Amino acid sequence: MKIVFVSAEVSPYSKTGGLADVAGSLPKEFIKEGHEVIIFTPKYKEINYSLEYVRDFPVNMDHKIMDAIVRKHTQKVGSKKLDTFFIDNSYYFDRVGMYCHPDEAERFAFFDKACCEIIEEFKPDIIHLNDWQTGPIAVLLRDVYRNYTSKIVYTIHNMEYNGRFNINNIAHFGLDPEIYLKPDKLEFYGDFSFSKAGILYSDMVTTVSPTYAQEIQEEQYGFGYEGLLREKMEHGKLVGILNGIDYDEYNPEEDKMLYKNYSYKTVKDKKQNKENLQRELGLTIKDVPMLAIVSRVVQHKGFDVLIESLKEVLKNDVQFVALGIGDKHYINRMYLLKERFPDKVSVNEVFDENLAKRIYASSEIFLMPSIFEPCGLSQLISFRYGTIPIARKTGGLNDTVIGYLGNREEGNGFTFYNNKTEDLTQVINMALKEYENKEEWTSLQEKVMQLDYSWGSSASKYLDIYNKLI
């Protein structure tokens, strides 16, 4: 079948989080299965690949004409190829930073309208839209382009980011406000919603884990969309499919970013990675448990609980390494931890995938105290590198991390339920106690390294949905 994949970010070209990993990996799995796939994404300033010019055409943006320049990059997938088409316009995308600009609604309205023009030429069987930035493509294809043949799948990667803007932004799409700014259309509590367009006008809504599909139907996690999502579920139009990771990209046996490659059979070589990372980051070089987090530094990742817990945990003979960018409030609090425990704490306020891999390979325990976590890829990557996750039972973490203390046969990490400092502190201390039994800990590492969370299983579930729709 012919599949169009649309995403605001796609690895390896652009990335701020897990969305890029999904958009960069899942289409490759479809191609391996013999399907024809192309990807659409914006051409941001940060993208420095050599791109081939394809064509350009005008886009009417609320009584002004803007040029859409289409460029292309081709990747090999075995003996086949994957084309990624970039929508370029210097006014909208030649800026520092992919997101958080004052005219965000207009920028992605331009992108969506440009995509629709080319999608119509491709005549796909499936159009797979991802997150709020692409939601309006669904209503444009159905009601403006009168495309009733292609089936539309809309994936929610994080309901918190839902593209809610002032109602005047509907003008960018050329949609009649008298028709579309109503509660049964695109009006959302007095605003205009990109996500509502995707949810309402798609043939199937998916999200990135089975637990999260249930959670977003609740007020706490639905951000106002829970009623609409419950309706979708009642009609069999909402499903959760767990994300995977690229096992070629995250491969400790061949990863060139590591100091020392290893497999589950040689997992003790993690120690050599840790010693080198300690040297690189200026930590005391000693064989103590290394706790780590690689994450966007934002509230919903659980940094309030994490930082308070570490004030107690770091009194033990342990080390803590953090990597990520985000909220200065939390970053500054971690720097205060470093001042208090200078030989035990390393705070790295950067987005560095190479350093991230060395942290995964070097640490013993990976911390994920998220308030909510739609899927989470970090726990899957930590499994791959033989690093044991500590995770709160929410979203995709609930679907992937099985508590070792309660189920040593199937357990692959340590879990806790409540979003409280004492709960995280307690489970970390329990994990540290287990770490003292080095033979048992090594056995646990060997087990998690043999788990399979590659994209194959997830891709087959998406293909099942596609086939049912067409």
C-alpha positions as CSV (number, residue, x, y, z in Angstrom):
1,M,0.0,0.0,0.0
2,K,1.0,3.7,-0.4
3,I,1.6,5.4,2.9
4,V,2.2,9.1,3.7
5,F,3.8,9.9,7.1
6,V,3.6,13.5,8.3
7,S,5.5,14.7,11.4
8,A,6.8,18.0,12.7
9,E,10.1,16.3,13.5
10,V,11.9,13.3,12.0
11,S,15.1,11.7,13.1
12,P,17.9,12.0,12.0
13,Y,17.0,15.4,10.6
14,S,15.3,17.1,13.5
15,K,14.6,16.0,17.0
16,T,13.4,17.3,20.4
17,G,11.9,14.1,21.7
18,G,10.4,10.7,21.0
19,L,8.2,11.9,18.2
20,A,11.3,12.2,16.0
21,D,12.4,8.6,16.8
22,V,9.0,7.2,15.9
23,A,8.8,9.2,12.6
24,G,12.3,8.2,11.7
25,S,12.0,4.5,12.5
26,L,8.4,3.3,11.8
27,P,8.3,4.2,8.1
28,K,11.4,2.1,7.6
29,E,9.7,-0.9,9.0
30,F,6.8,-0.4,6.6
31,I,9.3,-0.3,3.7
32,K,10.9,-3.5,4.8
33,E,7.4,-5.1,4.6
34,G,7.2,-4.0,1.0
35,H,5.0,-0.9,1.3
36,E,5.7,2.4,-0.5
37,V,6.2,5.3,2.1
38,I,7.1,8.9,1.9
39,I,7.5,11.4,4.8
40,F,6.7,15.1,5.0
41,T,8.3,17.4,7.6
42,P,9.3,21.1,7.8
43,K,12.8,22.3,6.7
44,Y,14.0,23.9,9.9
45,K,17.1,26.1,10.1
46,E,19.0,23.4,12.1
47,I,18.7,20.8,9.4
48,N,22.1,20.7,7.6
49,Y,21.7,17.8,5.3
50,S,22.3,18.2,1.5
51,L,18.8,18.3,0.1
52,E,17.6,18.0,-3.5
53,Y,15.3,20.7,-4.9
54,V,12.0,19.2,-6.1
55,R,9.6,22.1,-6.9
56,D,7.9,25.1,-5.4
57,F,4.4,26.5,-5.5
58,P,2.3,29.3,-3.9
59,V,0.3,28.8,-0.7
60,N,-2.5,31.3,0.1
61,M,-2.1,32.4,3.7
62,D,-4.9,34.6,4.8
63,H,-4.8,37.0,1.8
64,K,-1.0,36.8,1.3
65,I,0.9,34.4,-1.0
66,M,3.8,32.5,0.5
67,D,6.1,30.2,-1.5
68,A,6.4,26.5,-0.5
69,I,9.7,25.1,-1.6
70,V,9.9,21.3,-1.6
71,R,13.2,19.6,-1.0
72,K,14.0,15.9,-0.7
73,H,16.5,13.6,1.0
74,T,16.7,9.9,0.3
75,Q,17.8,7.2,2.8
76,K,18.5,3.6,1.9
77,V,16.5,0.9,3.6
78,G,18.2,-2.3,2.6
79,S,17.8,-2.5,-1.2
80,K,14.9,0.0,-1.1
81,K,14.7,3.7,-0.4
82,L,12.8,6.2,1.8
83,D,12.2,9.7,0.6
84,T,11.7,12.5,3.1
85,F,10.2,15.7,1.6
86,F,10.9,18.9,3.4
87,I,8.6,21.9,3.2
88,D,10.8,25.0,3.2
89,N,10.0,28.7,3.6
90,S,12.5,31.1,4.9
91,Y,9.9,33.3,6.6
92,Y,8.4,30.5,8.7
93,F,11.3,28.1,9.2
94,D,14.6,29.9,8.9
95,R,14.7,30.7,12.6
96,V,16.6,29.5,15.7
97,G,14.6,26.8,17.4
98,M,12.0,24.5,16.0
99,Y,9.1,25.5,18.2
100,C,7.8,28.2,20.6
101,H,7.5,31.1,18.2
102,P,4.7,33.7,18.5
103,D,3.2,32.7,15.2
104,E,3.3,29.0,15.8
105,A,-0.3,28.4,14.5
106,E,0.4,30.3,11.3
107,R,3.7,28.4,10.7
108,F,2.1,25.0,10.9
109,A,-1.0,26.1,9.1
110,F,1.4,26.9,6.2
111,F,3.1,23.5,6.5
112,D,-0.3,21.7,6.6
113,K,-1.7,23.4,3.6
114,A,1.5,22.8,1.6
115,C,1.5,19.1,2.6
116,C,-2.1,18.8,1.3
117,E,-1.1,20.0,-2.1
118,I,1.5,17.2,-2.5
119,I,-0.5,14.5,-0.7
120,E,-3.2,14.9,-3.3
121,E,-0.7,14.2,-6.1
122,F,0.7,11.1,-4.3
123,K,-2.8,9.5,-3.9
124,P,-2.0,7.4,-0.8
125,D,-4.0,4.6,0.7
126,I,-3.0,5.8,4.2
127,I,-2.2,9.2,5.6
128,H,-0.6,8.9,9.0
129,L,-0.6,12.3,10.9
130,N,1.4,12.8,14.1
131,D,0.6,15.2,17.0
132,W,-1.1,18.5,17.0
133,Q,1.0,20.2,14.3
134,T,-0.5,18.0,11.6
135,G,-4.1,17.6,12.9
136,P,-5.7,20.2,10.5
137,I,-4.5,18.2,7.5
138,A,-7.4,15.8,8.3
139,V,-10.1,18.4,8.0
140,L,-8.5,20.1,5.0
141,L,-8.3,16.8,3.1
142,R,-11.8,15.9,3.9
143,D,-13.7,19.2,3.5
144,V,-11.5,21.3,1.2
145,Y,-9.8,18.8,-1.1
146,R,-12.8,16.4,-0.9
147,N,-10.5,13.4,-0.4
148,Y,-12.7,10.6,0.8
149,T,-10.5,7.8,-0.6
150,S,-7.4,8.0,1.6
151,K,-7.8,6.8,5.1
152,I,-6.4,9.0,7.9
153,V,-4.7,7.8,11.1
154,Y,-3.9,10.4,13.8
155,T,-1.4,9.5,16.5
156,I,-1.3,11.4,19.8
157,H,2.3,11.3,21.2
158,N,1.6,13.6,24.1
159,M,-1.9,15.0,24.9
160,E,-0.4,17.9,26.9
161,Y,0.8,19.5,23.7
162,N,-2.4,19.9,21.8
163,G,-2.1,23.0,19.6
164,R,-4.7,25.2,21.3
165,F,-4.7,28.7,19.9
166,N,-6.8,31.9,19.7
167,I,-9.9,31.4,17.5
168,N,-8.7,34.0,15.0
169,N,-6.0,31.5,13.8
170,I,-8.7,29.6,11.9
171,A,-8.2,32.3,9.2
172,H,-4.9,30.8,8.2
173,F,-6.7,27.7,7.0
174,G,-9.4,29.5,5.0
175,L,-12.1,27.7,6.9
176,D,-15.4,29.4,7.4
177,P,-15.7,30.4,11.2
178,E,-19.4,30.2,11.0
179,I,-19.2,26.5,10.2
180,Y,-16.0,25.4,12.0
181,L,-15.9,27.4,15.2
182,K,-18.6,25.3,16.8
183,P,-18.3,22.8,19.7
184,D,-19.0,19.9,17.3
185,K,-16.3,21.1,15.0
186,L,-12.9,22.8,15.8
187,E,-13.9,25.2,18.6
188,F,-12.4,24.1,21.9
189,Y,-13.5,26.1,25.0
190,G,-13.4,29.3,23.1
191,D,-10.2,28.5,21.2
192,F,-9.2,26.8,18.0
193,S,-7.7,23.4,18.4
194,F,-5.3,21.6,16.0
195,S,-5.5,18.4,17.9
196,K,-9.3,18.4,17.8
197,A,-9.2,18.5,14.0
198,G,-7.0,15.4,14.0
199,I,-9.1,13.5,16.5
200,L,-12.4,14.5,15.0
201,Y,-11.6,14.0,11.3
202,S,-9.4,10.9,11.3
203,D,-10.6,7.4,10.7
204,M,-8.5,6.0,13.6
205,V,-6.8,7.7,16.5
206,T,-3.8,5.9,18.0
207,T,-1.6,6.7,20.9
208,V,1.8,5.4,22.0
209,S,0.9,2.8,24.7
210,P,-2.1,0.8,25.8
211,T,-2.1,2.4,29.3
212,Y,-1.9,5.9,27.9
213,A,-4.9,5.2,25.6
214,Q,-6.9,4.6,28.8
215,E,-5.4,7.5,30.7
216,I,-6.2,10.2,28.1
217,Q,-9.9,9.3,28.6
218,E,-9.6,10.7,32.1
219,E,-9.7,14.3,33.1
220,Q,-6.2,14.2,34.7
221,Y,-4.5,13.3,31.4
222,G,-7.1,14.3,28.7
223,F,-6.5,18.1,29.0
224,G,-10.1,18.7,28.0
225,Y,-10.2,16.2,25.1
226,E,-11.2,13.2,27.3
227,G,-14.9,13.3,26.3
228,L,-14.1,13.2,22.6
229,L,-11.5,10.5,23.2
230,R,-14.0,8.4,25.1
231,E,-16.4,8.7,22.2
232,K,-13.7,7.5,19.9
233,M,-13.0,4.5,22.1
234,E,-16.7,3.6,22.2
235,H,-16.8,3.5,18.4
236,G,-13.6,1.4,18.3
237,K,-11.6,4.3,16.9
238,L,-9.0,4.7,19.6
239,V,-6.1,2.2,20.3
240,G,-2.8,2.3,22.1
241,I,0.2,0.8,20.3
242,L,3.5,0.7,22.2
243,N,6.4,2.4,20.5
244,G,9.6,0.6,19.8
245,I,13.2,1.7,19.3
246,D,15.7,1.2,16.5
247,Y,17.9,-1.7,17.5
248,D,20.5,-0.8,14.9
249,E,20.9,2.7,16.3
250,Y,20.9,1.6,20.0
251,N,23.3,-1.4,19.9
252,P,25.9,-1.6,22.6
253,E,27.8,-4.3,20.6
254,E,28.5,-1.8,17.7
255,D,27.8,1.6,19.1
256,K,30.8,3.8,18.1
257,M,29.9,6.4,20.8
258,L,30.9,4.0,23.6
259,Y,34.3,3.6,25.2
260,K,33.9,-0.1,25.2
261,N,31.4,-2.2,23.3
262,Y,29.7,-5.1,25.0
263,S,26.8,-7.6,24.8
264,Y,24.7,-9.4,27.3
265,K,27.4,-12.0,27.5
266,T,30.0,-9.3,28.4
267,V,27.9,-6.9,30.4
268,K,30.6,-6.5,33.0
269,D,32.4,-4.3,30.4
270,K,29.9,-1.6,31.5
271,K,32.3,-0.9,34.3
272,Q,35.0,0.2,31.8
273,N,32.5,2.5,30.2
274,K,31.6,3.9,33.7
275,E,35.2,4.6,34.5
276,N,35.7,6.5,31.3
277,L,32.5,8.5,31.7
278,Q,33.5,9.4,35.3
279,R,36.8,10.7,33.8
280,E,35.0,12.6,31.1
281,L,32.5,14.3,33.4
282,G,34.9,15.0,36.3
283,L,33.4,12.6,38.8
284,T,35.4,10.5,41.3
285,I,36.6,7.4,39.5
286,K,35.3,4.5,41.7
287,D,33.0,1.5,41.4
288,V,29.8,2.8,42.9
289,P,26.2,2.6,41.6
290,M,25.7,5.3,39.0
291,L,22.1,6.7,38.7
292,A,21.2,8.6,35.6
293,I,18.4,10.5,33.8
294,V,18.4,11.6,30.2
295,S,15.3,13.7,29.6
296,R,13.7,16.9,28.7
297,V,13.8,18.8,32.0
298,V,10.1,19.6,32.5
299,Q,7.6,19.2,35.3
300,H,5.8,16.1,34.0
301,K,9.1,14.1,33.9
302,G,8.9,14.1,37.8
303,F,11.8,16.5,38.5
304,D,10.2,17.9,41.7
305,V,10.1,14.4,43.3
306,L,13.4,13.4,41.8
307,I,15.5,16.3,43.1
308,E,14.0,16.1,46.6
309,S,14.6,12.3,46.7
310,L,18.3,12.8,45.6
311,K,19.0,15.0,48.6
312,E,18.7,11.8,50.7
313,V,19.9,9.2,48.1
314,L,23.2,11.0,47.5
315,K,24.1,10.6,51.2
316,N,24.9,7.0,50.1
317,D,28.0,6.0,48.2
318,V,26.5,6.7,44.7
319,Q,26.7,9.0,41.8
320,F,24.1,10.8,39.7
321,V,24.4,12.0,36.1
322,A,21.8,14.2,34.4
323,L,21.5,15.1,30.7
324,G,18.9,17.4,29.2
325,I,17.6,20.9,28.5
326,G,14.4,22.6,29.6
327,D,13.1,24.4,32.7
328,K,15.8,26.5,34.3
329,H,14.1,26.1,37.7
330,Y,14.8,22.4,37.8
331,I,18.2,22.7,36.1
332,N,19.3,25.3,38.8
333,R,18.1,23.0,41.5
334,M,20.2,20.2,40.1
335,Y,23.2,22.5,40.0
336,L,22.6,23.1,43.8
337,L,22.8,19.4,44.2
338,K,26.1,19.4,42.5
339,E,27.4,22.2,44.8
340,R,26.3,20.0,47.8
341,F,27.8,16.8,46.4
342,P,30.5,18.0,43.9
343,D,32.2,14.6,43.5
344,K,28.9,12.7,43.1
345,V,26.8,14.8,40.7
346,S,27.2,15.7,37.0
347,V,24.7,18.1,35.4
348,N,24.9,18.4,31.6
349,E,22.6,21.1,30.3
350,V,22.9,20.0,26.6
351,F,21.1,17.9,24.0
352,D,23.8,15.5,23.0
353,E,22.8,12.0,21.7
354,N,26.3,10.7,21.7
355,L,26.8,11.6,25.4
356,A,23.4,10.1,26.1
357,K,24.5,6.8,24.7
358,R,27.6,6.8,26.9
359,I,25.4,7.5,29.9
360,Y,23.1,4.6,29.1
361,A,26.1,2.4,28.7
362,S,27.8,3.5,31.9
363,S,25.1,3.7,34.5
364,E,23.5,0.9,36.5
365,I,20.2,2.6,37.3
366,F,18.0,4.8,35.0
367,L,15.5,7.1,36.7
368,M,12.0,7.8,35.3
369,P,9.7,9.2,38.0
370,S,7.3,10.7,35.4
371,I,4.0,12.2,36.5
372,F,2.8,10.9,33.2
373,E,4.6,9.2,30.3
374,P,2.7,8.5,27.1
375,C,5.2,5.8,26.1
376,G,8.7,6.5,27.1
377,L,11.6,5.4,25.0
378,S,14.3,5.9,27.6
379,Q,13.4,2.7,29.6
380,L,13.5,0.7,26.3
381,I,16.9,2.2,25.5
382,S,18.1,1.5,29.1
383,F,17.1,-2.2,28.7
384,R,19.1,-2.4,25.5
385,Y,22.3,-1.1,27.3
386,G,21.8,-3.3,30.4
387,T,20.8,-0.4,32.7
388,I,17.9,-1.1,35.1
389,P,15.0,1.4,35.1
390,I,13.2,2.8,38.2
391,A,9.9,4.0,36.9
392,R,6.5,5.2,38.1
393,K,3.6,3.1,37.1
394,T,2.0,5.3,34.4
395,G,1.5,5.2,30.6
396,G,4.0,3.2,28.7
397,L,6.2,2.7,31.8
398,N,3.4,0.7,33.2
399,D,3.3,-1.4,30.0
400,T,7.0,-2.1,29.9
401,V,8.6,-2.0,33.3
402,I,7.7,-5.0,35.5
403,G,8.6,-4.7,39.2
404,Y,11.5,-7.0,40.0
405,L,10.9,-7.1,43.8
406,G,7.4,-8.5,43.3
407,N,8.1,-10.7,40.3
408,R,11.7,-11.9,40.1
409,E,10.9,-14.3,37.3
410,E,9.5,-11.6,34.8
411,G,10.7,-8.4,36.6
412,N,13.0,-6.1,34.6
413,G,13.1,-3.0,36.8
414,F,11.8,-1.3,39.9
415,T,8.5,0.5,40.1
416,F,6.4,2.7,42.4
417,Y,2.9,4.2,42.2
418,N,2.5,7.5,44.0
419,N,4.1,10.7,42.9
420,K,5.7,11.3,46.3
421,T,9.4,11.9,47.3
422,E,9.3,9.1,49.9
423,D,8.1,6.5,47.5
424,L,10.9,7.2,45.0
425,T,13.5,7.3,47.8
426,Q,12.3,4.0,49.1
427,V,12.4,2.2,45.7
428,I,15.9,3.7,44.9
429,N,17.2,2.4,48.3
430,M,15.6,-1.0,47.5
431,A,17.3,-1.1,44.2
432,L,20.6,-0.1,45.7
433,K,20.2,-3.0,48.2
434,E,19.7,-5.4,45.3
435,Y,22.7,-4.0,43.6
436,E,24.9,-5.3,46.5
437,N,24.3,-8.8,45.2
438,K,26.5,-8.4,42.2
439,E,25.8,-11.9,40.7
440,E,22.0,-11.4,40.9
441,W,22.3,-7.9,39.5
442,T,24.4,-9.1,36.6
443,S,21.8,-11.7,35.8
444,L,19.1,-9.0,35.8
445,Q,21.2,-7.0,33.4
446,E,21.7,-9.9,31.1
447,K,17.9,-10.5,31.1
448,V,16.9,-7.0,30.2
449,M,19.5,-6.8,27.4
450,Q,17.7,-9.8,25.7
451,L,14.2,-8.2,25.7
452,D,12.9,-7.3,22.3
453,Y,11.3,-3.8,22.0
454,S,12.3,-3.3,18.4
455,W,9.9,-1.8,15.9
456,G,8.8,-5.0,14.2
457,S,6.0,-5.9,16.6
458,S,4.6,-2.3,16.7
459,A,4.8,-1.9,12.9
460,S,2.8,-5.0,12.4
461,K,0.0,-3.7,14.7
462,Y,-0.1,-0.4,12.7
463,L,-0.2,-2.4,9.4
464,D,-3.2,-4.4,10.8
465,I,-5.0,-1.1,11.4
466,Y,-4.2,0.2,8.0
467,N,-5.4,-3.0,6.3
468,K,-8.7,-2.9,8.2
469,L,-9.3,0.7,7.2
470,I,-8.7,0.2,3.5
